[in-house]
Amino acid sequence: MILTFDQAAFKHRITKDEIRELLADPATEEFELTPSRVGNYRIMYVGFTLMGRLLEVGIECVDAPEDVFLHVYHAQPATTQYRELYDKAKGR
């Protein structure tokens, strides 16, 4: 599995390290999204960084002949919608 990044993922000043922290944290929640325009599976991950920032990170799963690419196309501080979904998933 290979993690790739779209330049648009950085427009909210979220770093690659923060994205990796969020994706590695078992407490991060996953919310399935509609498929991409080309039919790829997409997920919105919502969770905290080590510094306590609650983020939302959009990933598109791209199958390739030799590997799977997880393409980060979106990253920003969590919106109200995803804060509420995260809290609900955590039973708050």
C-alpha positions in Angstrom: 0.0 0.0 0.0 1.4 3.4 -1.0 0.2 6.8 0.3 0.1 9.6 -2.2 -0.9 13.2 -1.8 -2.8 15.6 -4.0 -1.5 19.2 -3.7 -5.0 20.3 -2.7 -4.7 18.3 0.5 -2.3 20.9 1.9 -4.3 24.1 1.2 -5.4 24.1 4.9 -1.9 23.8 6.2 -2.2 20.2 7.3 1.1 18.4 7.1 1.9 14.9 5.8 3.0 13.9 9.3 -0.3 15.0 10.7 -2.1 13.0 8.1 0.0 9.9 8.8 -0.6 10.3 12.6 -4.3 10.4 12.0 -4.3 7.4 9.7 -2.2 5.3 12.1 -4.3 6.0 15.2 -6.8 3.1 15.9 -9.2 5.7 17.4 -9.6 7.4 14.0 -13.1 6.9 12.6 -13.9 6.0 9.0 -16.9 7.3 7.1 -17.7 5.9 3.6 -18.3 8.4 0.9 -19.8 8.1 -2.6 -17.4 6.7 -5.1 -15.2 9.0 -7.1 -16.0 10.0 -10.7 -14.1 7.1 -12.0 -15.7 4.7 -9.5 -12.9 4.4 -6.9 -13.8 3.7 -3.2 -13.5 6.8 -1.0 -13.3 7.2 2.8 -13.3 10.2 5.1 -11.1 9.6 8.1 -11.8 11.7 11.2 -9.5 11.8 14.2 -7.0 13.5 16.3 -3.3 14.3 15.7 -0.7 13.9 18.4 -1.1 17.7 19.1 -4.8 17.3 19.7 -6.1 18.7 16.4 -9.3 17.0 15.1 -9.0 16.6 11.3 -10.9 15.2 8.4 -8.8 13.5 5.7 -10.4 12.3 2.4 -8.8 9.2 0.8 -9.4 7.7 -2.6 -8.4 4.0 -3.0 -6.8 3.4 -6.4 -6.0 -0.1 -7.5 -2.9 -0.6 -9.6 -1.6 -3.8 -11.1 1.1 -4.1 -8.5 -0.2 -2.2 -5.5 -3.0 -0.2 -3.9 -2.6 3.6 -3.7 -4.3 5.5 -1.0 -4.6 9.0 -2.5 -5.1 11.8 0.0 -7.2 14.4 -1.9 -8.5 16.4 1.1 -7.3 17.4 4.5 -8.6 20.1 6.9 -9.7 20.8 10.5 -12.9 18.8 11.0 -16.0 20.6 10.0 -19.1 20.6 12.2 -20.6 17.8 10.2 -17.6 15.5 10.8 -17.2 16.6 14.4 -20.7 15.5 15.1 -20.3 12.2 13.2 -17.1 11.6 15.2 -18.7 12.3 18.5 -21.7 10.1 17.7 -19.4 7.2 16.7 -17.6 7.6 20.0 -20.9 7.6 21.9 -20.7 11.2 23.1 
